[in-house]
Amino acid sequence: MEAAAKFIRSEAALDRAEVLAKCRAMGLTCDHDAPAEVCVLGATGTIGRAVFTELCRRGIRAVTLTRQADKSLEALGTVIVSPLSSAEDLAAVLRQHRFAAVISCLASRTGTPDDAWAVDYRLNSNALAAAKAAGVGHFVLLSALCVQKPRLAFQQAKLAFETELAASGLRYSIVRPTAFFKSLSGQIDRVRAGRPFLIFGNGNLTACKPISDGDLAAYIADCLTCEDRWNRILPIGGPGDALTPRQQGEALFSLLGMAPRFRSVPLQLLDVIAAMLRLAARVVPALAVKAELARIGRYYASESMLVLDPATGQYDADATPSTGSETLIDHYQAVIEGRVTVDRGDHAVF
């Protein structure tokens, strides 16, 4: 497969069918007869970068549009520096390359209202308009499982675009993943330093099926060729059973050979903090951002990242599909052993 991927990238000027034919004639095989060229938006983000890497690994010619040059992406595929400012600008670029598909991993960094509507909705909406104008055949969207219960601005923005995409007439795949490893790695250093693992309530209020960057990237890439993922909303989690925060903590202590120590934080404390910030924002408007971040924290402390049963209003782990092979415990072990580093950035909670 690696030989095939290298060969295809070296023959970028050839038609995809010609490349595949040459691969087969040389005894090289490819795991997917996927589109010749795919545009990845948001490739500088964690999941977008993983998707871009996965496409290139498969021998698919991946192209991304970024606001500035990125050498690590350039080493894999094609990077076009573009302001991403309007549907017209995007359409002009898309027409030049005649992409068969667009994969959007665009997402606001903070989740605050202005940022969310500018990125999660408007930038994606511009990309969709550009894709339609350029004759792109398939639009794959990285969304989020939490839009099932949209109480926050970024969830409402994502859901608004999901609705627009589904009504666009373009073939689509809307991927709604559960929690990422990155967002569940914030307490590794804390626990290693001998401090307790923080939980809300008893630590069993919520659960999720964590998914790795690589497993999610492979799932998204497969949306290009798996017909049962076309024109569908696709909730997806990682392998194994759903884990509560308490179970995550217990696993981490076990890997470190330490006795479990937990400290419970009452949910009501987050309510008080959010309320105080909202009141303070009337005097100091800049605090409105912190108030929204407090609301986001409160949401994730009390809502599971699993499929929501609309009939019962309950989260259902069994109804949450799984993919991949890497578990959160595998990830914790890799971080502890120094094989993986985690830059949580805006995912930092503790």
C-alpha positions in Angstrom: 0.0 0.0 0.0 2.8 2.5 0.9 4.5 1.8 -2.4 1.2 2.4 -4.3 0.6 5.6 -2.4 4.1 6.8 -3.2 3.7 5.9 -6.9 0.4 7.7 -7.2 1.7 10.9 -5.6 4.6 10.8 -8.1 2.2 10.6 -11.0 0.0 13.5 -10.0 -0.4 14.8 -13.6 -2.0 11.5 -14.8 -5.7 10.8 -14.7 -6.7 8.7 -11.7 -7.9 5.8 -13.8 -4.5 5.7 -15.6 -2.7 5.8 -12.3 -4.7 2.9 -10.9 -4.2 0.9 -14.1 -0.4 1.4 -13.9 -0.5 0.4 -10.2 -2.2 -2.8 -11.0 0.1 -3.5 -14.0 3.1 -3.1 -11.7 1.6 -5.4 -9.1 0.8 -2.5 -6.7 -2.7 -2.5 -5.1 -4.7 0.3 -3.7 -7.2 -0.1 -0.9 -9.8 2.3 -2.4 -10.6 3.5 -5.9 -11.3 6.9 -4.4 -11.7 10.3 -6.0 -8.6 11.6 -7.8 -8.4 14.8 -5.9 -10.0 15.9 -2.6 -10.0 19.3 -0.9 -9.6 19.3 2.9 -10.7 22.4 4.7 -9.4 22.9 8.2 -6.3 20.8 7.7 -4.3 22.8 10.2 -6.6 21.6 13.0 -6.0 18.3 14.8 -8.6 16.2 13.0 -8.2 18.0 9.7 -4.5 17.2 9.7 -5.2 13.6 10.5 -7.7 13.4 7.6 -5.2 15.0 5.2 -2.5 12.6 6.3 -4.9 9.6 5.9 -5.9 10.6 2.4 -2.2 11.0 1.3 -1.4 7.6 2.9 -4.1 6.0 0.7 -2.6 7.6 -2.4 -5.4 10.1 -2.8 -4.2 13.5 -4.0 -5.1 15.8 -1.1 -5.2 19.5 -1.4 -5.9 22.0 1.4 -6.5 25.7 1.6 -4.9 27.5 4.5 -4.4 31.1 5.5 -0.6 30.6 5.7 2.0 28.1 4.6 2.4 24.9 6.5 5.5 22.9 5.8 4.3 19.7 7.5 1.3 19.6 5.3 3.3 20.6 2.2 5.5 17.5 2.8 2.4 15.3 2.3 0.2 17.0 -0.3 -0.7 20.3 -1.9 -1.2 23.5 0.2 -2.8 26.5 -1.4 -2.5 29.7 0.6 -5.9 31.4 0.4 -7.8 33.9 2.6 -10.9 31.7 2.6 -12.8 35.0 2.8 -15.7 34.5 0.3 -17.6 31.8 -1.6 -16.4 33.4 -4.9 -12.7 33.1 -3.9 -13.2 29.5 -2.8 -15.1 28.6 -6.0 -12.3 30.0 -8.1 -9.8 27.7 -6.4 -12.1 24.7 -6.6 -12.8 25.2 -10.3 -9.0 25.2 -11.0 -8.6 21.8 -9.4 -12.0 20.1 -10.3 -12.2 18.4 -6.9 -14.4 15.3 -6.7 -15.0 15.9 -3.0 -14.6 18.5 -0.3 -14.0 17.4 3.3 -14.7 20.2 5.8 -13.0 19.9 9.3 -13.6 23.6 9.9 -14.5 24.4 13.5 -14.4 27.5 15.7 -11.5 27.4 18.2 -13.4 28.8 21.2 -17.1 28.0 20.6 -18.1 31.5 21.6 -21.1 32.9 19.6 -19.2 35.3 17.2 -16.5 32.7 16.5 -19.0 29.9 16.1 -21.3 31.6 13.6 -18.3 33.0 11.7 -16.7 29.6 11.3 -19.0 26.7 12.0 -21.8 28.2 10.0 -20.7 31.0 7.6 -17.3 29.7 6.5 -18.8 26.3 5.9 -21.7 27.8 4.1 -19.3 29.7 1.8 -17.5 26.4 1.2 -20.7 24.7 0.3 -21.7 27.4 -2.1 -18.3 27.3 -3.7 -18.4 23.5 -4.0 -21.8 23.6 -5.7 -20.6 26.3 -8.1 -17.5 24.3 -9.0 -19.4 21.1 -9.6 -18.0 19.2 -6.7 -19.8 15.9 -6.2 -19.5 15.2 -2.5 -19.3 17.2 0.7 -18.2 15.5 3.9 -18.7 17.5 7.1 -17.0 16.9 10.5 -19.7 18.0 12.9 -20.1 16.9 16.6 -22.4 14.5 18.5 -23.4 17.2 21.0 -25.6 19.0 18.4 -28.3 16.4 19.3 -29.1 18.7 22.3 -28.1 22.2 21.0 -28.0 24.5 24.0 -24.9 26.4 23.1 -24.0 28.8 20.3 -21.5 26.6 18.5 -23.9 23.7 18.5 -26.7 25.8 17.0 -24.3 27.1 14.4 -23.1 23.6 13.5 -26.7 22.4 13.3 -27.8 25.3 11.1 -25.1 24.3 8.6 -25.9 20.6 8.8 -29.5 21.5 7.8 -28.3 23.7 4.9 -26.0 20.9 3.7 -28.7 18.3 3.8 -31.0 20.5 1.8 -28.3 21.5 -0.8 -28.9 18.7 -3.3 -25.2 17.8 -3.1 -24.2 14.3 -1.9 -23.2 14.6 1.7 -21.9 12.8 4.7 -22.3 14.4 8.1 -20.0 12.8 10.7 -20.8 13.4 14.4 -18.0 12.0 16.5 -18.0 11.6 20.3 -15.2 12.8 22.6 -11.6 13.1 21.2 -8.6 11.7 23.1 -7.2 15.2 23.2 -10.1 16.5 25.3 -9.8 13.7 27.8 -6.0 14.0 28.4 -6.0 17.1 30.6 -5.4 15.3 33.9 -2.5 13.0 33.1 0.2 15.4 34.3 -2.0 16.3 37.3 -2.3 12.7 38.4 1.4 12.0 37.8 2.2 14.8 40.1 0.3 13.1 42.9 -2.9 15.2 42.7 -6.4 13.8 42.7 -8.4 13.2 39.6 -11.2 15.8 39.3 -14.7 14.6 38.7 -18.1 16.3 38.7 -20.6 14.8 41.1 -19.8 11.1 41.6 -18.0 10.8 38.3 -20.7 8.7 36.7 -23.0 11.5 35.4 -21.7 11.2 31.9 -20.1 8.7 29.5 -18.6 8.6 26.0 -16.9 6.3 23.5 -13.6 8.2 23.0 -12.2 8.1 19.4 -8.6 8.6 18.3 -7.6 11.1 15.6 -6.4 8.3 13.3 -9.5 6.1 13.7 -11.8 9.1 13.0 -9.7 10.2 10.0 -10.0 6.7 8.5 -13.7 6.8 9.1 -14.1 10.2 7.4 -11.9 9.1 4.4 -14.1 6.0 4.0 -17.1 8.3 3.6 -15.8 9.0 0.0 -16.3 5.4 -1.1 -18.8 3.7 1.3 -22.2 4.3 -0.2 -24.0 3.4 3.1 -22.4 6.7 4.4 -23.8 8.9 1.7 -26.6 11.4 2.4 -26.6 10.4 6.1 -25.9 11.7 9.5 -23.3 9.5 11.0 -22.7 9.4 14.8 -19.5 7.6 15.6 -17.4 6.6 18.6 -14.3 4.6 19.2 -13.9 0.9 20.1 -15.0 -0.7 23.4 -17.5 0.2 26.0 -18.5 3.7 27.0 -16.4 5.2 29.7 -17.4 7.5 32.6 -15.0 10.1 33.9 -14.5 7.9 37.0 -13.6 4.9 34.9 -11.2 7.1 32.9 -9.5 8.2 36.2 -9.4 4.6 37.6 -7.7 3.5 34.4 -5.2 6.3 34.5 -4.3 5.5 38.2 -3.9 1.8 37.3 -1.5 2.5 34.4 0.6 4.7 36.8 0.5 2.1 39.5 -1.1 4.5 41.9 -4.1 4.2 44.3 -7.1 6.1 42.9 -7.8 9.5 44.4 -10.7 11.6 43.3 -12.0 15.1 44.2 -15.6 15.8 43.4 -16.6 19.2 42.1 -20.3 20.0 42.4 -22.1 21.0 39.2 -23.8 23.8 41.1 -20.4 25.5 41.3 -20.3 25.8 37.5 -23.8 27.2 37.6 -22.8 29.9 40.1 -19.6 30.8 38.1 -21.6 31.1 34.8 -24.3 33.2 36.5 -21.7 35.6 38.1 -19.9 36.0 34.8 -23.1 36.8 33.0 -24.0 39.5 35.5 -20.4 40.9 35.4 -20.6 41.0 31.6 -23.2 43.7 31.8 -20.6 45.9 33.2 -17.5 44.4 31.5 -18.7 43.1 28.1 -15.5 41.2 27.5 -16.5 38.8 30.3 -19.3 37.5 28.1 -16.8 35.2 26.4 -15.8 33.7 29.8 -19.5 33.3 30.6 -20.0 31.3 27.5 -17.0 29.2 28.2 -18.4 28.4 31.6 -21.6 27.4 30.0 -19.7 25.1 27.7 -17.9 23.5 30.6 -21.2 23.0 32.4 -22.7 21.3 29.4 -19.9 18.8 29.0 -19.9 18.1 32.7 -23.5 17.0 32.6 -24.2 15.6 29.1 -22.9 12.3 27.7 -21.3 12.2 24.3 -23.4 9.2 23.1 -26.4 8.8 20.8 -29.5 10.4 22.3 -32.7 8.4 22.0 -35.4 11.0 21.1 -38.2 8.8 22.4 -36.8 8.5 25.9 -34.5 11.5 26.1 -31.8 9.2 27.4 -28.3 8.6 26.0 -27.7 5.1 24.7 -24.2 3.6 24.6 -25.4 0.5 22.7 -26.9 2.6 19.9 -23.6 4.6 19.5 -21.6 3.0 16.6 -18.0 2.2 17.1 -15.0 2.2 14.7 -11.3 1.7 14.9 -8.9 -0.1 17.2 -7.2 2.4 19.5 -8.7 2.9 22.9 -8.3 5.8 25.3 -6.4 3.5 27.6 -3.9 2.8 24.8 -3.6 6.5 24.4 -2.9 7.1 28.1 -0.3 4.4 28.0 1.4 6.0 25.0 1.5 9.4 26.7 2.8 8.0 30.0 5.6 6.2 28.1 6.5 9.3 26.1 5.5 7.9 22.7 2.8 10.5 22.2 2.6 14.2 23.3 -0.6 16.1 23.7 -1.0 19.8 22.9 -4.5 20.4 24.2 -4.6 24.1 23.3 -8.2 25.2 23.4 -9.2 21.7 24.7 -7.5 22.4 28.0 -10.0 22.2 30.9 -8.0 21.4 34.1 
